[in-house]
Amino acid sequence: MLGGDVARERRAAELAQSLGLPVIVSGGSNPEYAHWLFAQKGLARGRVQLDYRAHDTLSNFTSVVADLRRARVRHLLLVTSSDHMPRALAVGRIVAGSRGIELTPVAVPCGQRCLPESRRKVWGDGLRALLWVLTGRDLRDWAAERLPPLLGPGTARGSGPDPAGR
């Protein structure tokens, strides 16, 4: 489950409870709330892994993919908001797919809060994911320093979230 909205955490908790699955939350709400929410759904702490290493969509995947591979995970349900799903799925299929992990999307409706992401953002993060697979590094900062006219303003890390807050 990709963090960014507690509705995603609620949906992940419901799925985990009904299907008997463990949960990995990448970049979710604070630990106290997350543990309380998952406990309310009957999930023991041992079935829920909270991971706060990610700072964006690419690192949601790159920060956990080695752990998933070591655990011999072959398939994930990808839980994120419907407006974020195209980008998350593009990045996830490249990063996780490169490690033999299949993704099935589970979109959480965002209703009036939806902020559709541009094709440029989807393709840009897809390219970043491909470069990560090839090099083992996120080349975003390197590119932002050397290619600012091509990337546009605000592309360097630390320049703030995208319009959807991710």
Buried (B, 14 or more C-beta within 10 A) or exposed (E): BBBBBEBBBBBBBEBBBEEEEEBBBBBBBEEEEBBEBBEEBEBEEEBBBBBEEBBBBBBBBBBBBEEBBEEEBEEBBBBBBBBBBBBBBBBBBBBBBBBEBEBEBBBBEBEEEEEEBEEEBBEBBBBBBBBBBEEEEBBBEEBBEEEEEEBEEEBBEEEEEBEBEB
